[in-house]
Amino acid sequence: MTNSGNSRSEVCFLAEQILEEAEAGAVWVRRAREALGKQRPIDCCITGAGSQQVRRVLYAIVFGNPA
């Protein structure tokens, strides 16, 4: 079982770091994303698998895929 609160905070922190602004990260995790099946990243973080998928999308942004 995953600690969804911890996963959410880790993903929010990662989004802030990748997008280089706290506000941009906060907005990003709360908007539905095509790459996540039109789900909000924050909602995906309920499970470990969902958190991992959100991380993959964030890393894709770093490497040039706008996900």
N, C-alpha and C positions, 0 to 999 in steps of 0.2 A: 504494500500500500504506500502511496506517495503522500507527502505532505504538500497539499495543493497550495497552501498559503506561501510556503517557502518557494515552490516552483514559480508561482506568480511573481513574487518579489525578485527572484533571480532573472526571470525573463524581462521584467520591467527594467531592471538595472542594465541588462544586456542591450535592450532597445535604446536606452538613454545613451549608452556608450557608443553604439554603432551609429546612431543618428546625431550624435555629438551635442544634444540638447535634451534637458530633462523634459521640457514641454513637448518636444517632437516625439520623444519616446512614449510619453503618456498618451498622446493622441494616437500614435501608431498601434499600440496594443488594444485600443478601444474601438477601432474601426474594422469592419469586416474586410477580409483579405481574400481575393480570388484564389491565391495559392493555398489557402486553408479551407477551401470549399465554401467560401463566402461566410466563414465564421470569424468572430473576433478573436484575436490571439489570446486575450485575457481569459476567454471562455474555454479555449483549448487546453489551458494549463490545469484543468481539473484532474487530468491523468498524466502519468509520466510520459506516455507515448505522445500525447498532445503537446506537452512541453517540449519534447524533443523535436517535433515537427516545426513548432514555432522557432526554435533555435536554428533549424535548417534554413528556414525562410530568411531569418535575420542574417545568417552567414552568406546566403545567396546575394543579399543586398551588398554586402562587403565586397564580394567578388564580381560585381557588375551586373547581376541579374536583379531587376527592380522588383521582383516578386510582389 
